[in-house]
Amino acid sequence: MSQRRETSEDGNEMLFDHGAPFFTVTNNDVLALVREWESGGLVAEWKVNLGSFDRVSKKFVNIQQDGMNKKYVGVPGMNSICKALCHQPDLTFAPDLAVKLEEIPVNPCFALMLAFSEPLSSIPVKGFSFQDSEVLSWAHCDSSKPGRSANSERWVLHSTADYARTVIAQTGLQKPSEATLKKVAEEMFQEFQGTGLSIPLPIFRKAHRWGSAFPAASIAKEERCLWDVKRRLAICGDFCVSPNVEGAILSGLDAASKLTEILSCL
């Protein structure tokens, strides 16, 4: 749930949710928490249609009409919730748990941030997945979200994990060079244009490596968090339950429940 602040050539500030584009909720406990955030202005419903794009037929399929599944976003950015909740933990006193976190396998991703001077009228939805693309997995119109500036039309594209692994295998795990990011931006944008959707040249284009985008395994499905009763320490995250925002929230709720139970016995 990340947001980047960028500046265009003409000096205009632009914000991009380059991480998780939105989240959905199925669990009632999570829904109750999200409603609290919504009433506090941290979250809003993103009322748009989503779908998939078939690269073979060059057609949009499986378009979901607004209202089928509620989609939530942070306001004014996806990181707003994190800023309200997060404090960086110090795990120097629990090196064994720190090692567990370092060993969690992850699927990488590259995000491409694009800004256009005009709306992409050839695209009938505000977010869609790609079928049969080796480069792109997802695209969404970031500027269509509630609480966002509409001074330009901004899109975020996500690469496939396989594409990201290929690039990382060639360039290494160190911070990617400007040359690497420019090459990635060019390849991802060419794939976007290759859809035949009449995509014009953007006024802003920049790639970002999202190295630990999605945990590839859930390491604490039963307890939903890493729990050390002797230290009274709980570590929670999407890597414990499922690789999405709701999984992270469920893990946090269970961690809070274990800590509350310990405190009630004191």
C-alpha positions as CSV (number, residue, x, y, z in Angstrom):
1,M,0.0,0.0,0.0
2,S,2.4,2.6,-1.3
3,Q,2.3,6.0,-2.9
4,R,5.0,7.9,-4.8
5,R,5.3,11.6,-5.3
6,E,6.7,12.6,-8.7
7,T,7.2,15.8,-10.6
8,S,6.5,16.3,-14.3
9,E,8.7,18.3,-16.7
10,D,6.4,21.3,-16.3
11,G,6.8,21.2,-12.5
12,N,3.4,19.7,-11.6
13,E,3.3,17.3,-8.7
14,M,1.8,13.9,-9.4
15,L,0.9,11.1,-6.9
16,F,0.8,7.5,-7.9
17,D,-0.4,4.4,-5.9
18,H,2.3,2.2,-7.3
19,G,1.6,-0.7,-4.9
20,A,-1.7,-2.3,-4.2
21,P,-4.3,-0.5,-6.3
22,F,-7.3,-1.3,-4.1
23,F,-8.6,-3.9,-1.7
24,T,-11.8,-5.9,-1.1
25,V,-13.3,-7.3,2.1
26,T,-15.0,-10.6,2.8
27,N,-14.5,-11.0,6.5
28,N,-17.0,-9.3,8.9
29,D,-14.3,-8.3,11.4
30,V,-12.3,-6.7,8.7
31,L,-15.4,-4.9,7.3
32,A,-16.1,-3.4,10.8
33,L,-12.6,-2.0,10.9
34,V,-12.7,-0.7,7.4
35,R,-16.0,1.1,8.2
36,E,-14.3,2.8,11.1
37,W,-11.6,3.9,8.7
38,E,-14.2,5.0,6.2
39,S,-16.0,7.2,8.8
40,G,-12.6,8.7,9.7
41,G,-11.8,9.7,6.2
42,L,-8.9,7.2,5.7
43,V,-10.8,5.0,3.3
44,A,-13.4,5.5,0.5
45,E,-15.1,3.2,-1.9
46,W,-13.7,3.2,-5.5
47,K,-16.9,3.0,-7.6
48,V,-15.6,1.9,-11.0
49,N,-15.9,-1.0,-13.4
50,L,-13.0,-3.5,-13.7
51,G,-12.3,-6.2,-16.2
52,S,-9.7,-8.2,-18.2
53,F,-8.1,-7.6,-21.5
54,D,-7.5,-10.6,-23.8
55,R,-4.3,-9.9,-25.8
56,V,-5.3,-12.6,-28.4
57,S,-8.7,-11.3,-29.3
58,K,-7.8,-7.7,-28.3
59,K,-11.1,-7.4,-26.5
60,F,-12.2,-6.6,-22.9
61,V,-13.8,-9.6,-21.2
62,N,-15.3,-10.3,-17.8
63,I,-16.2,-6.7,-17.1
64,Q,-17.5,-6.4,-13.5
65,Q,-20.1,-3.7,-13.1
66,D,-19.7,-1.3,-10.2
67,G,-21.5,-2.6,-7.1
68,M,-20.8,-6.3,-7.6
69,N,-17.9,-6.2,-5.2
70,K,-17.0,-3.1,-3.2
71,K,-13.5,-1.9,-3.8
72,Y,-11.8,0.3,-1.2
73,V,-8.8,2.7,-1.5
74,G,-6.9,4.8,1.0
75,V,-7.5,8.5,0.9
76,P,-5.8,10.6,-0.3
77,G,-3.4,7.7,-1.0
78,M,-3.1,4.0,-0.4
79,N,-0.5,4.6,2.2
80,S,-2.8,6.8,4.3
81,I,-4.0,3.8,6.3
82,C,-0.4,2.7,7.0
83,K,0.7,6.2,8.1
84,A,-2.2,6.2,10.6
85,L,-1.3,2.8,12.0
86,C,2.4,2.1,11.5
87,H,5.3,2.3,13.8
88,Q,8.6,0.7,12.7
89,P,9.3,-2.3,14.9
90,D,12.7,-3.0,16.6
91,L,13.4,-6.7,16.3
92,T,17.0,-6.7,17.6
93,F,15.7,-8.4,20.7
94,A,14.1,-11.2,18.7
95,P,16.7,-12.2,16.1
96,D,15.1,-15.6,15.5
97,L,11.8,-14.0,14.4
98,A,13.8,-11.4,12.3
99,V,15.4,-14.3,10.4
100,K,12.0,-15.8,9.7
101,L,10.9,-12.5,8.1
102,E,14.0,-12.4,6.0
103,E,13.5,-15.9,4.7
104,I,9.9,-15.3,3.4
105,P,9.9,-16.0,-0.4
106,V,8.5,-13.1,-2.4
107,N,7.3,-12.5,-5.9
108,P,8.7,-9.3,-7.4
109,C,7.0,-6.8,-9.7
110,F,7.8,-3.6,-11.7
111,A,5.4,-0.7,-11.6
112,L,5.2,1.7,-14.4
113,M,3.7,5.2,-13.6
114,L,2.2,7.0,-16.6
115,A,0.5,10.4,-17.0
116,F,-1.5,11.6,-20.0
117,S,-2.7,15.0,-21.0
118,E,-6.1,13.5,-22.1
119,P,-8.2,10.6,-20.9
120,L,-7.6,7.2,-22.5
121,S,-11.1,7.1,-24.0
122,S,-10.4,3.8,-25.8
123,I,-10.4,1.9,-22.4
124,P,-14.0,1.2,-21.1
125,V,-12.9,0.3,-17.6
126,K,-10.7,2.0,-14.9
127,G,-8.7,-1.2,-14.0
128,F,-8.1,-4.5,-15.8
129,S,-5.9,-7.5,-15.7
130,F,-4.1,-8.8,-18.8
131,Q,-4.6,-12.3,-20.3
132,D,-1.8,-13.9,-22.4
133,S,0.8,-11.2,-21.7
134,E,4.3,-12.1,-20.6
135,V,5.1,-8.5,-19.6
136,L,2.0,-6.9,-18.0
137,S,-0.4,-8.3,-15.4
138,W,-2.5,-5.3,-14.4
139,A,-3.3,-1.6,-15.2
140,H,-5.5,0.9,-13.5
141,C,-6.4,4.6,-13.8
142,D,-5.1,6.0,-10.5
143,S,-6.5,9.5,-11.0
144,S,-10.1,8.0,-11.1
145,K,-9.9,7.2,-7.3
146,P,-11.7,9.4,-4.8
147,G,-9.6,12.2,-3.3
148,R,-7.1,12.3,-6.2
149,S,-6.1,15.3,-8.2
150,A,-7.5,15.3,-11.8
151,N,-5.0,17.6,-13.3
152,S,-3.8,14.7,-15.5
153,E,-5.0,11.2,-16.3
154,R,-2.6,8.9,-14.4
155,W,-2.3,5.1,-14.9
156,V,-0.2,2.5,-13.1
157,L,0.9,-0.7,-14.8
158,H,2.2,-3.8,-13.0
159,S,4.5,-6.3,-14.6
160,T,4.2,-10.1,-14.3
161,A,6.3,-11.7,-11.7
162,D,8.1,-13.7,-14.4
163,Y,9.1,-10.6,-16.3
164,A,10.4,-9.0,-13.1
165,R,12.4,-12.1,-12.2
166,T,14.0,-12.1,-15.7
167,V,15.1,-8.4,-15.3
168,I,16.4,-9.0,-11.7
169,A,18.3,-12.1,-12.9
170,Q,20.0,-10.0,-15.5
171,T,20.7,-6.9,-13.4
172,G,21.0,-8.3,-9.8
173,L,19.3,-7.4,-6.5
174,Q,21.1,-4.1,-6.0
175,K,19.2,-0.9,-6.6
176,P,18.3,-0.8,-10.3
177,S,20.2,1.7,-12.5
178,E,18.5,4.5,-14.4
179,A,19.3,2.7,-17.6
180,T,17.6,-0.5,-16.3
181,L,14.5,1.4,-15.2
182,K,14.3,3.2,-18.6
183,K,14.5,-0.1,-20.4
184,V,11.8,-1.6,-18.2
185,A,9.6,1.5,-18.7
186,E,10.1,1.2,-22.5
187,E,9.3,-2.5,-22.6
188,M,6.2,-2.2,-20.4
189,F,4.9,0.8,-22.3
190,Q,5.4,-0.9,-25.7
191,E,3.4,-3.9,-24.4
192,F,0.6,-1.4,-23.3
193,Q,0.6,0.1,-26.8
194,G,0.7,-3.3,-28.3
195,T,-2.8,-3.9,-27.1
196,G,-4.1,-1.8,-30.0
197,L,-6.1,0.4,-27.6
198,S,-4.8,3.7,-29.2
199,I,-2.5,4.6,-26.3
200,P,-0.9,8.0,-26.9
201,L,2.5,9.0,-25.8
202,P,2.5,10.0,-22.1
203,I,3.6,13.3,-20.7
204,F,5.3,11.4,-17.8
205,R,6.7,7.9,-17.7
206,K,8.7,6.2,-14.9
207,A,9.3,2.7,-13.7
208,H,9.8,1.5,-10.1
209,R,11.0,-1.9,-8.9
210,W,8.6,-3.3,-6.3
211,G,11.0,-6.0,-5.2
212,S,8.9,-7.6,-2.4
213,A,5.5,-7.1,-4.0
214,F,3.7,-10.3,-3.0
215,P,4.7,-13.0,-0.4
216,A,4.9,-16.3,-2.2
217,A,3.9,-18.3,0.8
218,S,1.8,-17.9,3.9
219,I,3.9,-18.9,7.0
220,A,1.3,-18.8,9.8
221,K,-2.1,-19.7,8.4
222,E,-3.4,-21.3,11.6
223,E,-2.3,-18.6,14.1
224,R,-2.5,-15.9,11.5
225,C,0.6,-14.2,13.0
226,L,4.1,-15.1,14.3
227,W,3.5,-15.4,18.1
228,D,6.0,-15.7,20.9
229,V,4.1,-15.9,24.1
230,K,7.3,-15.7,26.3
231,R,8.3,-12.4,24.8
232,R,4.7,-11.3,24.4
233,L,5.5,-10.5,20.8
234,A,3.3,-10.8,17.8
235,I,4.4,-10.1,14.2
236,C,1.7,-9.8,11.6
237,G,1.4,-9.2,7.9
238,D,0.0,-10.4,4.6
239,F,2.8,-13.0,4.6
240,C,1.0,-14.8,7.5
241,V,-2.4,-15.3,6.0
242,S,-2.8,-14.3,2.3
243,P,-1.0,-12.0,-0.1
244,N,-3.4,-9.1,0.0
245,V,-4.6,-6.2,2.1
246,E,-7.4,-8.2,3.8
247,G,-4.9,-10.9,4.7
248,A,-2.7,-8.3,6.4
249,I,-5.7,-6.9,8.3
250,L,-6.8,-10.4,9.5
251,S,-3.2,-11.1,10.7
252,G,-3.2,-7.8,12.6
253,L,-6.5,-8.5,14.2
254,D,-5.4,-11.9,15.4
255,A,-2.1,-10.4,16.7
256,A,-4.1,-7.8,18.7
257,S,-6.4,-10.5,20.0
258,K,-3.4,-12.6,21.4
259,L,-1.9,-9.5,23.0
260,T,-5.2,-8.4,24.5
261,E,-5.7,-11.9,26.0
262,I,-2.2,-11.8,27.6
263,L,-2.8,-8.3,29.0
264,S,-6.2,-9.3,30.5
265,C,-4.5,-12.0,32.5
266,L,-2.0,-9.7,34.2
